[in-house]
């Protein structure tokens, strides 16, 4: 599964895209985000960790807006979208 990070999430993760093993059946987006937050120790220029950024983000799972309760059984891509400035 590919995780695509944008803006502040990219800064905290230290990468634009990473590939992770497909989660176990029944794994939710929230569980995956918890694992990713533990794996990345970087921060943004303002000192926010990836886990702190996740709390402000919108997530797309295979292009669909998805809450953290979304089960990832057949997901191929997760986009992590922090709030963007401007219109």
N, C-alpha and C positions, 0 to 999 in steps of 0.2 A: 504494500500500500504506500502511496506517495503522500507526504505531508508538505504542503506549500505554505510558506510563511510570507507575510507581507508587512511592510512598514516596521513598527516597533517590535512585532513578533519576530521578524527576520533579524533585527538587531540583537535581540535577546537570545535567539537560538543560534546565531552565528552562521546561518545558512539560509538560502532561499528555498531549497527543496531537500528533503531527506526521504529515504526509502526505509520503511520498517517492515518487519515480518507481519504477516496477516495475524491479527489478534485471535485469541481463542474464541470459539463460538459463544455468543451471548455477551461479548465485551461491548460496553457502551462507549460512546464518544468521551464521556466524562472520565471513565477509567483510563482510556488511552491518554487523555490530556494530563492526568495525574502522573502517569508513567513518563511522559515526555518532559513534564516540569521537573521531575526528579533527575532526569538524565542530562539536562542542560543547566549549567551553572552560570552562564553568562548573564549580563544585564544590559539594559539600554544605557545611553549616555546619562539619563536622569536617574539611573540606579534601579530601575524596575526589573524584576526577574521575569522569566517566561511565564511562570505560574501566575504572577500578578497581572501580566498582560492578558493571559487567558480570561481572567475575570471581566475584562472589558470588551472581549471580542465577539464577533459573529462568526459562525462556522458553517461552511458549506460541505456537505458530504455528497460527492458525485454531482455537484452543481445545485443541490437543494439546500435551502436554509434549514439547519438542523439543531435542535436543542441537545444538551449534553446527555439526555436519556436515550438518544438514538443508538440502536444496536448496529454494529458495524459488520455483520456477518458477510455481506457481499460487497462492501465498499472497496473502491479502488483508489479514491483520492479524497483528501480532506484539505480544505482551504481555511487558513486561519487569518481572519480579517479584523485587525484592530480598527477603532474609529479613525476616520480620515478627516483631516481639516479641509475646509473649503466645500465647494458644491459639486 
